[in-house]
């Protein structure tokens, strides 16, 4: 049995049931979750302090008690705090627990790199300033944003109440700009099912953050992905389902 450990924002109500739905019927893999306090997403000091590594590491150490095979930060904070934060966090988790680590944003960058993406449409629930910071972060990593939609919400719990119909409309609007990929950038937006439903083989790759985090865990463990094919091209594209080529 492979055990996947996921670090979860305390007010998130989406990622656990969606991850469980993705794993349903797949033998030999289970998911386990550890929470730490996150109630709002903003750029003021109080909100930023929620992502102090010490709190996250305490949650990771609790997952280590379950002898998980990988620990993933199932959140998108590095997209506005800086990608270096997730690289350092993954290293600290492994140093503290002896367990390999992954994050949503590091997995997303891996996916975009594998498909050679230079543009990404963004769909999120975030505020204007957070969304602008996210666009800047990815631009610095070589991925431009030709189109984006966001909802201007700060309260993290409220992200999980956004209807699939709303998310689907945002995806369609952003995809019309023709980016290489469209990312639903929030692990508390219920976008995995609607993204898989709307995706077209000749259109942009549609990436939901919860699915991206699971992909990162499977990739870290060297696991086959065909059992997840119904959740989109992320789990079917040969560029993404085979081991990365050595450089």
C-alpha positions in Angstrom: 0.0 0.0 0.0 1.3 3.4 -1.0 0.3 6.3 1.3 0.1 9.8 0.1 0.3 12.6 2.8 -1.2 16.0 2.0 -0.8 19.2 4.0 -4.1 21.0 3.9 -5.3 24.5 4.7 -7.5 24.3 7.7 -10.5 26.0 6.0 -10.3 24.0 2.8 -13.4 21.8 2.1 -12.6 20.8 -1.5 -9.3 19.1 -1.8 -10.0 16.1 0.5 -13.2 14.9 -1.1 -11.9 15.6 -4.6 -8.7 13.7 -3.9 -10.7 10.8 -2.4 -12.9 10.8 -5.5 -9.9 10.6 -7.8 -8.5 7.7 -5.8 -11.8 5.8 -5.6 -11.5 2.4 -7.2 -7.7 2.7 -7.5 -6.2 -0.2 -5.5 -3.1 0.2 -3.5 -3.0 4.0 -2.8 -4.5 5.9 0.0 -4.5 9.6 0.9 -4.0 11.1 4.4 -4.3 14.7 5.4 -2.9 17.0 8.1 -4.2 20.6 8.5 -2.7 23.9 9.6 -4.4 27.2 10.1 -5.2 29.1 6.9 -8.4 31.2 6.8 -7.7 34.0 4.4 -5.6 34.8 1.3 -4.2 38.3 1.1 -0.9 40.1 1.0 -1.1 41.8 4.4 1.3 40.5 7.1 -1.4 38.7 9.1 -2.4 36.6 6.1 1.1 36.0 4.9 2.2 34.8 8.4 -0.2 31.8 8.0 2.4 30.2 5.8 5.3 30.3 8.2 7.2 27.1 7.7 7.2 26.1 11.4 3.4 25.5 11.3 3.6 23.6 8.1 6.5 21.4 9.4 4.5 20.5 12.5 1.7 19.3 10.3 4.2 17.4 8.1 5.7 15.6 11.1 2.2 14.4 12.1 1.8 12.9 8.6 5.2 11.2 9.1 3.6 9.2 12.0 1.4 7.5 9.4 4.5 6.4 7.5 3.4 8.0 4.3 5.6 7.6 1.2 5.4 11.3 0.0 4.2 14.5 1.6 2.7 17.2 -0.6 1.8 20.8 0.3 -1.6 20.9 -1.3 -1.8 24.7 -1.6 -0.8 27.4 -4.0 0.9 30.0 -1.7 4.2 29.9 -3.6 2.5 31.5 -6.6 2.3 34.8 -4.7 5.0 34.2 -2.1 7.6 33.1 -4.6 8.6 29.7 -6.0 11.7 29.6 -3.9 9.5 29.3 -0.8 8.2 25.9 -2.0 11.6 24.6 -3.0 12.9 25.4 0.5 9.7 24.0 2.1 10.1 20.7 0.2 13.7 20.4 1.3 12.8 21.2 5.0 10.0 18.6 5.0 12.4 15.9 3.7 15.1 17.0 6.2 12.7 16.9 9.1 10.9 13.6 8.2 13.1 11.6 5.9 10.2 11.5 3.4 10.2 12.9 -0.1 8.2 16.0 -0.6 6.2 17.7 -3.3 4.0 20.8 -3.7 1.2 21.9 -6.0 3.2 24.8 -7.5 6.4 22.7 -8.0 4.3 20.1 -9.7 2.6 22.7 -11.8 5.9 24.1 -13.0 7.0 20.5 -13.8 3.9 20.0 -15.9 4.3 23.3 -17.8 7.9 22.5 -18.4 7.2 19.0 -19.8 4.7 20.3 -22.3 6.9 23.2 -23.3 4.3 25.8 -22.2 5.2 29.4 -22.4 1.7 30.7 -21.7 -0.9 29.9 -19.1 -4.4 31.2 -18.5 -5.3 31.6 -14.9 -8.6 31.1 -13.1 -8.7 31.8 -9.4 -11.0 33.1 -6.6 -8.3 35.6 -5.4 -8.2 39.4 -5.0 -6.8 41.8 -7.5 -3.5 42.2 -5.8 -2.9 38.5 -5.2 -3.8 37.7 -8.8 -1.4 40.3 -10.0 1.4 38.9 -7.9 0.6 35.4 -9.3 0.9 36.6 -12.8 4.3 38.2 -12.0 5.5 35.0 -10.3 4.9 32.9 -13.3 6.1 35.5 -15.8 9.5 35.4 -13.9 9.5 31.7 -14.4 9.0 32.1 -18.2 5.3 31.5 -18.4 3.2 34.5 -19.5 -0.5 35.0 -18.8 -2.5 36.0 -21.9 -5.9 35.8 -20.1 -7.1 35.5 -16.5 -10.2 35.7 -14.4 -10.5 36.0 -10.7 -13.4 36.6 -8.2 -11.9 39.0 -5.7 -12.6 36.8 -2.7 -10.3 36.9 0.4 -12.0 34.3 2.7 -10.6 30.9 2.1 -13.7 28.9 3.2 -15.7 30.9 0.6 -13.5 29.6 -2.2 -15.1 26.2 -1.8 -18.6 27.5 -2.3 -18.0 28.8 -5.8 -20.3 26.8 -8.1 -18.9 24.6 -10.9 -21.0 26.6 -13.4 -19.1 29.8 -12.5 -15.8 28.0 -12.7 -16.7 26.5 -16.1 -17.6 29.9 -17.4 -14.2 31.4 -16.3 -12.4 28.4 -17.9 -14.1 29.0 -21.2 -13.3 32.7 -21.2 -9.7 32.2 -20.5 -9.3 29.3 -22.9 -10.6 31.5 -25.7 -7.3 33.4 -25.6 -5.5 30.2 -26.7 -2.9 29.7 -24.0 -0.9 26.5 -23.8 -2.7 25.6 -20.6 -5.4 26.9 -18.3 -4.9 26.5 -14.6 -7.5 26.7 -11.9 -5.1 28.0 -9.3 -6.6 27.2 -5.9 -7.0 23.9 -4.1 -10.3 25.0 -2.6 -12.0 25.6 -5.9 -14.1 22.7 -7.0 -12.8 22.6 -10.6 -11.4 19.1 -11.2 -14.6 17.6 -12.6 -15.6 20.5 -14.8 -12.1 20.9 -16.1 -12.0 17.3 -17.2 -15.4 17.7 -18.8 -14.6 20.8 -20.7 -11.1 19.7 -21.9 -10.7 19.1 -25.7 -7.9 17.2 -27.2 -7.0 20.1 -29.6 -7.4 22.8 -27.0 -5.3 24.0 -24.1 -4.4 21.6 -21.3 -6.8 22.2 -18.4 -5.2 21.9 -15.1 -7.0 21.8 -11.7 -4.7 22.4 -8.7 -6.0 19.4 -6.7 -5.3 17.1 -9.7 -1.9 18.8 -10.2 -1.0 18.0 -6.6 -2.0 14.4 -7.0 -0.1 14.2 -10.2 3.0 15.5 -8.4 2.7 12.8 -5.8 2.3 10.0 -8.3 5.2 11.3 -10.3 7.4 11.5 -7.2 6.5 7.9 -6.5 7.0 6.7 -10.1 3.4 5.5 -10.2 1.5 4.7 -13.4 -1.3 7.2 -14.2 -3.7 5.3 -16.5 -6.2 4.7 -13.6 -6.8 8.5 -13.5 -7.3 9.0 -17.2 -10.9 10.1 -16.7 -9.6 13.2 -14.9 -8.1 14.7 -18.0 -5.1 14.8 -20.3 -2.9 15.5 -17.4 -3.1 11.8 -16.7 -3.0 10.7 -20.4 -0.5 12.8 -22.2 2.6 10.7 -22.8 4.8 13.7 -22.0 3.3 13.8 -18.5 2.8 10.1 -17.8 6.3 8.9 -18.5 9.4 9.6 -16.4 11.1 12.9 -17.3 14.1 12.6 -19.7 17.5 12.9 -18.1 19.3 16.1 -19.2 
